[in-house]
Amino acid sequence: MRNTMKVARWEIKRNLKNKSFIIGMFLTPIIFLAFLLLPDLFSSDEEAAITKVYVNEGLGVYEQLEAAAANTEWQMEQTDVTEQEAEAALGTEEDAAYVFIDEESVETGQVTVYTNEETSSAFMDEVQILGGPLQMLQIEQLGLTPEEAGIVAQGIVFEDAAVASDDEGLFSESMLERVIPGAFAAVVMLSIVFTGMAIFQSASQEKKDKIAEIILSSLTPADLMQGKIIGYFVLGLVQVVVFIVIALPVLIWKIDFPVIEYLLVPELLVLLLIAILGYLLYAALFVGIGATMADMSTAGNFQGFVMMLPFSPFLFIGPVFSDPSGFFAQLGSYIPFTSPGVLILRLSLLEEWPWVEIIIAIAVLIVSVWIFMKLAGKVFQTGILMYGKNATPGEIWKWIRA
């Protein structure tokens, strides 16, 4: 273990002194923020959203109401739908509102307005301009006695009867409570895995420079392999810390939600455990197969396929989004190479976690990590000392069986 930690420290120091690694470490969160912020910079604020306003009135004042709203960004239209029908319609419509005006509205000075989550936030302020024609109607109907004048003085109040949308959306509060911990765990896993992919280059470079024999003269292949895995794990965590320091303040400002409150929940520990197990699984593959390559530039189809394994969870994105509890989502949770990504995505979407499935999937991951660590050790021990060519799948299988 002592030699393992020496190798880990050496890998950490060597990479932290590498300009390419430092630039990439800071460039990753900057690129992420650029994708997040650039659409807003290029969007035009001059194009105001058009709000569809449906007016149901039985007083014959629609023309006066339309004239009062002439300078607004509304698309007004008369309608005869009921309030129940309006509520149902708003479940699917975007940026719309229904205004209901009748005799009772004039008598009480209150008009019911139905909106949904997509309706412009400024609409309830803008709709007050419709009070003018209705106040004139009050004066005509009531006269100017003191009591009636008091009613007119109260004005017209438009009450918002907001209708909840069937689709809560990504930034609804309930969804953010699940998505934020999952997104953080995904960032941790991807940062560690992408950093860990450098193990390929590290093992291959040591073979190319023919210094592997010198290194192995003072420690065992197991110490060297485990040291590389631990070292690149720490480097991945450093990448995560840099990402958090740069990106988190911008995200808090951008989405205007209590990100820290949603992030620091007990479920985050389970998600981080899945992310770490995913790294250990991929790292075992990287360090083992990296030792079989004579040069990164001459990697064969087999080695290239292994490098693509961390992206295999993308095969299940469609089924998981459409049905997080479905058969294909469950299948992806039990396949070792796809399990980390699929599990994190599923748990970010599900309101209630299927703990039995989670425990089984984590158990499969733990067993898979142990098995692939053993196999990688055998491959690394032989492959790191083989020069001149890339190992074939047949040769790797012989080393594993030996």
BARO-957599 format. One record per residue (C-alpha): residue number from 0; x, y, z. Coordinates in Angstrom, 3 decimals. Example, Ala and Ser with C-alpha at 12.3 -4.5 7.8 and 13.67 -1.06 7.14 Angstrom:
// residues 2
PT_0_12.300_-4.500_7.800
PT_1_13.670_-1.060_7.140
This chain:
// residues 402
PT_0_0.000_0.000_0.000
PT_1_2.921_2.303_0.713
PT_2_4.267_1.927_-2.818
PT_3_0.742_2.369_-4.196
PT_4_0.434_5.751_-2.491
PT_5_3.881_6.759_-3.789
PT_6_2.723_6.071_-7.345
PT_7_-0.513_7.976_-6.687
PT_8_1.364_11.019_-5.391
PT_9_3.736_10.907_-8.350
PT_10_0.849_10.825_-10.847
PT_11_-0.866_13.727_-9.061
PT_12_2.248_15.923_-8.963
PT_13_3.188_15.079_-12.551
PT_14_-0.220_16.031_-13.929
PT_15_-0.652_19.148_-11.793
PT_16_2.588_20.428_-13.308
PT_17_1.332_19.650_-16.817
PT_18_0.141_22.803_-18.606
PT_19_-2.303_20.866_-20.781
PT_20_-3.971_19.346_-17.728
PT_21_-4.223_22.728_-15.972
PT_22_-5.705_24.409_-19.050
PT_23_-8.215_21.596_-19.533
PT_24_-9.170_21.675_-15.851
PT_25_-10.228_25.335_-16.064
PT_26_-11.485_25.177_-19.635
PT_27_-14.107_22.480_-18.925
PT_28_-16.322_24.558_-16.577
PT_29_-15.842_27.632_-18.779
PT_30_-17.104_25.731_-21.841
PT_31_-20.049_24.419_-19.801
PT_32_-20.986_27.934_-18.708
PT_33_-20.582_29.190_-22.269
PT_34_-23.177_26.678_-23.512
PT_35_-25.450_27.748_-20.658
PT_36_-25.130_31.519_-21.071
PT_37_-24.534_32.106_-24.785
PT_38_-28.163_31.434_-25.844
PT_39_-29.297_34.253_-23.538
PT_40_-26.715_36.631_-24.984
PT_41_-27.928_36.045_-28.525
PT_42_-31.626_36.040_-27.684
PT_43_-33.552_39.183_-28.538
PT_44_-35.428_40.940_-25.740
PT_45_-37.160_43.156_-28.289
PT_46_-39.506_40.373_-29.374
PT_47_-42.175_40.394_-26.664
PT_48_-44.223_37.270_-26.137
PT_49_-47.765_37.338_-27.504
PT_50_-50.342_36.450_-24.862
PT_51_-53.604_34.965_-26.071
PT_52_-56.453_36.538_-24.085
PT_53_-59.870_34.910_-24.352
PT_54_-62.741_37.097_-23.065
PT_55_-66.116_35.676_-22.051
PT_56_-68.446_38.604_-21.396
PT_57_-72.208_39.025_-21.583
PT_58_-72.409_42.776_-21.136
PT_59_-71.697_43.919_-24.700
PT_60_-68.484_45.753_-23.801
PT_61_-65.996_43.642_-25.779
PT_62_-65.227_46.435_-28.265
PT_63_-64.430_48.854_-25.412
PT_64_-62.206_46.219_-23.764
PT_65_-60.400_45.622_-27.051
PT_66_-59.820_49.341_-27.493
PT_67_-58.434_49.608_-23.948
PT_68_-55.926_46.821_-24.712
PT_69_-54.896_48.223_-28.102
PT_70_-51.339_49.013_-26.965
PT_71_-50.665_45.636_-25.345
PT_72_-48.930_42.584_-26.792
PT_73_-52.151_40.594_-26.606
PT_74_-54.088_38.559_-29.106
PT_75_-57.661_39.102_-27.882
PT_76_-60.532_36.868_-28.854
PT_77_-64.114_36.431_-27.698
PT_78_-65.095_33.026_-26.389
PT_79_-68.110_31.292_-24.887
PT_80_-66.286_28.523_-23.008
PT_81_-67.145_27.884_-19.372
PT_82_-64.741_28.314_-16.498
PT_83_-64.359_24.522_-16.220
PT_84_-63.524_24.281_-19.923
PT_85_-61.017_27.124_-19.566
PT_86_-59.206_25.311_-16.746
PT_87_-58.948_22.180_-18.879
PT_88_-57.729_24.119_-21.921
PT_89_-55.021_25.915_-19.940
PT_90_-53.474_22.570_-19.063
PT_91_-52.094_22.365_-22.617
PT_92_-51.975_25.972_-23.905
PT_93_-48.942_28.255_-23.684
PT_94_-49.000_31.926_-22.607
PT_95_-52.773_32.208_-22.504
PT_96_-55.433_33.647_-20.188
PT_97_-59.230_33.501_-19.891
PT_98_-61.167_36.531_-18.585
PT_99_-64.776_36.066_-17.379
PT_100_-66.953_39.201_-17.053
PT_101_-70.646_39.192_-16.102
PT_102_-73.167_41.231_-14.131
PT_103_-71.731_39.999_-10.866
PT_104_-68.308_41.323_-11.904
PT_105_-69.758_44.836_-12.244
PT_106_-71.657_44.597_-8.962
PT_107_-68.791_43.224_-6.871
PT_108_-65.909_44.829_-8.781
PT_109_-64.117_41.471_-9.121
PT_110_-63.235_39.722_-12.382
PT_111_-61.899_36.164_-12.485
PT_112_-58.875_35.570_-14.704
PT_113_-57.590_32.051_-15.398
PT_114_-53.882_31.676_-16.229
PT_115_-51.328_28.877_-16.231
PT_116_-47.601_28.560_-15.550
PT_117_-46.748_29.576_-19.116
PT_118_-48.624_32.889_-18.908
PT_119_-46.383_35.962_-18.808
PT_120_-45.562_36.993_-15.262
PT_121_-46.459_40.604_-16.128
PT_122_-49.935_39.755_-17.412
PT_123_-51.785_40.258_-14.114
PT_124_-50.407_43.809_-13.955
PT_125_-51.273_44.518_-17.584
PT_126_-54.836_43.182_-17.343
PT_127_-55.786_45.961_-14.948
PT_128_-56.224_48.258_-17.974
PT_129_-59.501_46.478_-18.697
PT_130_-60.915_48.029_-15.535
PT_131_-61.571_51.354_-17.274
PT_132_-64.509_50.248_-19.495
PT_133_-66.006_48.278_-16.621
PT_134_-65.872_51.269_-14.288
PT_135_-67.701_53.319_-16.897
PT_136_-70.357_50.617_-16.996
PT_137_-70.641_50.747_-13.212
PT_138_-71.228_54.489_-13.314
PT_139_-73.931_54.109_-15.976
PT_140_-75.712_51.397_-14.065
PT_141_-75.352_52.729_-10.525
PT_142_-75.529_56.508_-10.796
PT_143_-73.633_58.822_-8.453
PT_144_-75.218_58.342_-5.043
PT_145_-72.664_58.211_-2.217
PT_146_-72.921_54.444_-1.797
PT_147_-72.665_53.792_-5.503
PT_148_-69.810_56.243_-5.839
PT_149_-67.996_54.247_-3.135
PT_150_-68.389_51.080_-5.187
PT_151_-66.901_52.789_-8.240
PT_152_-64.054_54.141_-6.148
PT_153_-63.091_50.607_-5.176
PT_154_-62.253_49.918_-8.826
PT_155_-62.131_46.555_-10.587
PT_156_-59.969_43.792_-9.114
PT_157_-58.733_41.003_-11.377
PT_158_-58.177_37.812_-9.359
PT_159_-55.675_35.309_-10.704
PT_160_-57.016_31.740_-10.754
PT_161_-53.799_30.089_-11.924
PT_162_-54.106_26.607_-13.418
PT_163_-51.281_24.144_-12.782
PT_164_-49.809_22.603_-15.899
PT_165_-49.855_18.837_-16.356
PT_166_-46.147_18.947_-17.198
PT_167_-44.195_20.392_-14.270
PT_168_-41.145_21.082_-16.410
PT_169_-37.447_20.776_-15.657
PT_170_-37.270_23.830_-13.404
PT_171_-40.288_23.088_-11.224
PT_172_-39.457_22.867_-7.538
PT_173_-40.270_19.163_-7.181
PT_174_-38.194_18.294_-10.249
PT_175_-35.203_20.381_-9.133
PT_176_-35.134_18.558_-5.798
PT_177_-34.404_15.364_-7.751
PT_178_-32.397_16.704_-10.697
PT_179_-29.811_18.807_-8.835
PT_180_-28.285_15.933_-6.756
PT_181_-28.338_13.684_-9.820
PT_182_-26.710_16.321_-12.022
PT_183_-23.989_16.872_-9.426
PT_184_-23.281_13.135_-9.184
PT_185_-23.143_12.949_-12.991
PT_186_-20.633_15.820_-13.090
PT_187_-18.518_14.059_-10.462
PT_188_-18.563_10.774_-12.373
PT_189_-17.861_12.335_-15.774
PT_190_-15.063_14.536_-14.423
PT_191_-13.386_11.601_-12.715
PT_192_-13.902_9.244_-15.669
PT_193_-12.656_11.732_-18.274
PT_194_-9.626_12.472_-16.130
PT_195_-9.141_8.747_-15.577
PT_196_-9.080_8.149_-19.330
PT_197_-5.599_9.654_-19.167
PT_198_-4.544_6.316_-17.628
PT_199_-4.584_5.004_-21.194
PT_200_-2.006_7.577_-22.194
PT_201_0.010_7.190_-19.000
PT_202_0.492_3.422_-19.276
PT_203_1.067_3.589_-23.028
PT_204_3.579_6.425_-22.699
PT_205_5.589_4.554_-20.088
PT_206_5.780_1.591_-22.458
PT_207_6.740_3.800_-25.383
PT_208_9.510_5.495_-23.379
PT_209_10.623_2.056_-22.087
PT_210_10.667_3.135_-18.466
PT_211_8.135_0.552_-17.271
PT_212_10.902_-1.951_-16.516
PT_213_12.744_0.624_-14.413
PT_214_9.581_1.449_-12.463
PT_215_8.712_-2.217_-11.915
PT_216_12.203_-2.913_-10.559
PT_217_11.215_-1.167_-7.330
PT_218_7.524_-2.088_-7.027
PT_219_5.013_-4.665_-8.190
PT_220_2.672_-4.308_-11.190
PT_221_-0.263_-4.322_-8.743
PT_222_1.214_-1.350_-6.854
PT_223_1.738_0.542_-10.121
PT_224_-1.782_-0.163_-11.391
PT_225_-3.523_0.680_-8.099
PT_226_-1.418_3.808_-7.681
PT_227_-2.474_5.048_-11.105
PT_228_-6.150_4.416_-10.327
PT_229_-5.966_6.268_-6.998
PT_230_-3.899_9.106_-8.451
PT_231_-6.272_9.794_-11.308
PT_232_-9.227_9.487_-8.939
PT_233_-7.785_12.335_-6.859
PT_234_-7.082_14.342_-10.023
PT_235_-10.723_13.875_-11.009
PT_236_-11.826_15.196_-7.615
PT_237_-9.586_18.223_-8.144
PT_238_-11.368_18.779_-11.470
PT_239_-14.732_18.579_-9.650
PT_240_-13.646_21.151_-7.045
PT_241_-12.529_23.562_-9.770
PT_242_-15.818_22.999_-11.615
PT_243_-17.831_23.745_-8.457
PT_244_-15.863_26.882_-7.596
PT_245_-16.292_28.315_-11.099
PT_246_-19.728_27.041_-12.138
PT_247_-21.784_26.845_-8.930
PT_248_-22.014_30.630_-8.257
PT_249_-23.109_31.183_-11.867
PT_250_-25.702_28.399_-11.642
PT_251_-27.120_29.815_-8.397
PT_252_-27.450_33.226_-10.055
PT_253_-28.796_31.813_-13.311
PT_254_-31.576_29.502_-12.156
PT_255_-32.509_31.523_-9.047
PT_256_-33.243_28.497_-6.861
PT_257_-31.772_27.322_-3.519
PT_258_-29.278_24.995_-5.214
PT_259_-27.329_24.197_-2.038
PT_260_-30.522_23.275_-0.178
PT_261_-31.561_20.874_-2.943
PT_262_-28.021_19.497_-3.296
PT_263_-27.175_18.625_0.311
PT_264_-29.663_15.802_0.800
PT_265_-29.078_12.233_2.074
PT_266_-29.794_10.787_-1.383
PT_267_-26.646_12.509_-2.664
PT_268_-24.501_9.953_-0.799
PT_269_-26.080_7.092_-2.750
PT_270_-25.593_8.928_-6.038
PT_271_-21.933_9.658_-5.240
PT_272_-21.365_5.992_-4.317
PT_273_-22.714_4.990_-7.742
PT_274_-20.463_7.584_-9.423
PT_275_-17.341_6.337_-7.604
PT_276_-18.109_2.699_-8.395
PT_277_-18.545_3.692_-12.025
PT_278_-15.116_5.317_-12.036
PT_279_-13.435_2.278_-10.460
PT_280_-15.014_0.015_-13.069
PT_281_-13.921_2.151_-16.011
PT_282_-10.502_2.822_-14.463
PT_283_-9.810_-0.914_-14.243
PT_284_-10.572_-1.215_-17.952
PT_285_-8.508_1.847_-18.853
PT_286_-5.386_0.854_-16.954
PT_287_-5.548_-2.757_-18.093
PT_288_-6.145_-2.068_-21.794
PT_289_-3.776_0.928_-21.748
PT_290_-0.976_-1.457_-20.854
PT_291_-1.667_-3.475_-24.026
PT_292_-1.025_-0.578_-26.412
PT_293_2.396_0.180_-27.818
PT_294_1.324_3.735_-28.700
PT_295_-1.891_5.751_-28.299
PT_296_-1.752_6.737_-31.977
PT_297_-1.828_3.090_-33.053
PT_298_-4.705_1.939_-30.863
PT_299_-6.634_-0.855_-32.541
PT_300_-10.383_-1.263_-32.882
PT_301_-10.576_-3.274_-29.664
PT_302_-8.791_-0.652_-27.578
PT_303_-10.871_2.096_-29.182
PT_304_-14.058_0.209_-28.323
PT_305_-13.027_0.044_-24.655
PT_306_-12.499_3.818_-24.601
PT_307_-16.106_4.261_-25.767
PT_308_-17.613_2.185_-22.939
PT_309_-18.173_5.187_-20.608
PT_310_-20.562_6.556_-23.241
PT_311_-22.636_3.346_-23.426
PT_312_-25.349_4.692_-21.037
PT_313_-26.405_7.046_-23.847
PT_314_-27.980_3.996_-25.524
PT_315_-30.644_4.015_-22.810
PT_316_-31.360_7.765_-22.627
PT_317_-34.538_7.555_-24.715
PT_318_-36.140_4.628_-22.831
PT_319_-35.181_6.074_-19.435
PT_320_-36.659_9.494_-20.197
PT_321_-39.867_7.996_-21.582
PT_322_-40.312_5.495_-18.740
PT_323_-37.778_5.553_-15.858
PT_324_-39.405_2.453_-14.353
PT_325_-39.705_0.522_-17.614
PT_326_-38.007_-2.716_-18.672
PT_327_-35.164_-1.122_-20.652
PT_328_-34.436_1.350_-17.842
PT_329_-34.183_-1.544_-15.388
PT_330_-32.056_-3.552_-17.833
PT_331_-29.602_-0.664_-18.191
PT_332_-29.339_-0.495_-14.390
PT_333_-28.051_-4.074_-14.193
PT_334_-25.503_-4.020_-17.051
PT_335_-22.171_-3.076_-15.382
PT_336_-20.926_-0.703_-18.105
PT_337_-24.219_1.220_-18.357
PT_338_-25.348_0.910_-14.751
PT_339_-23.696_4.055_-13.275
PT_340_-25.044_6.480_-15.876
PT_341_-28.479_4.868_-16.175
PT_342_-28.947_4.664_-12.406
PT_343_-28.061_8.303_-11.855
PT_344_-30.409_9.388_-14.644
PT_345_-33.273_7.191_-13.401
PT_346_-32.958_8.356_-9.791
PT_347_-32.979_11.965_-10.979
PT_348_-36.357_11.416_-12.661
PT_349_-38.182_9.105_-10.249
PT_350_-40.236_10.575_-7.399
PT_351_-39.955_7.369_-5.354
PT_352_-36.735_5.380_-5.482
PT_353_-36.975_1.597_-6.098
PT_354_-34.603_0.629_-3.281
PT_355_-34.600_-3.078_-4.101
PT_356_-33.451_-2.327_-7.666
PT_357_-30.876_0.172_-6.368
PT_358_-29.390_-2.340_-3.924
PT_359_-29.213_-5.050_-6.613
PT_360_-27.606_-2.651_-9.114
PT_361_-25.016_-1.441_-6.577
PT_362_-24.229_-5.045_-5.644
PT_363_-23.710_-5.867_-9.345
PT_364_-21.404_-2.844_-9.640
PT_365_-19.343_-3.818_-6.591
PT_366_-18.896_-7.396_-7.823
PT_367_-18.067_-6.117_-11.318
PT_368_-15.444_-3.719_-9.954
PT_369_-13.807_-6.543_-7.987
PT_370_-13.792_-8.888_-11.006
PT_371_-12.462_-6.308_-13.465
PT_372_-9.782_-5.169_-11.018
PT_373_-8.547_-8.761_-10.845
PT_374_-8.657_-9.198_-14.608
PT_375_-7.022_-5.810_-15.223
PT_376_-4.228_-6.795_-12.852
PT_377_-3.431_-9.871_-14.932
PT_378_-3.556_-7.935_-18.199
PT_379_-1.476_-5.061_-16.808
PT_380_1.190_-7.354_-15.387
PT_381_1.952_-8.885_-18.781
PT_382_0.976_-6.067_-21.135
PT_383_3.094_-3.343_-19.498
PT_384_6.284_-5.260_-20.421
PT_385_5.265_-6.071_-24.006
PT_386_6.850_-3.768_-26.597
PT_387_6.516_-3.207_-30.333
PT_388_2.843_-3.924_-31.005
PT_389_-0.657_-3.726_-29.612
PT_390_-1.978_-6.867_-27.961
PT_391_-4.764_-8.678_-29.770
PT_392_-7.997_-9.756_-28.041
PT_393_-6.770_-13.363_-28.286
PT_394_-3.522_-12.549_-26.482
PT_395_-5.373_-10.614_-23.766
PT_396_-7.681_-13.595_-23.245
PT_397_-4.637_-15.888_-22.803
PT_398_-3.206_-13.554_-20.144
PT_399_-6.520_-13.550_-18.285
PT_400_-6.744_-17.346_-18.317
PT_401_-3.124_-17.773_-17.215
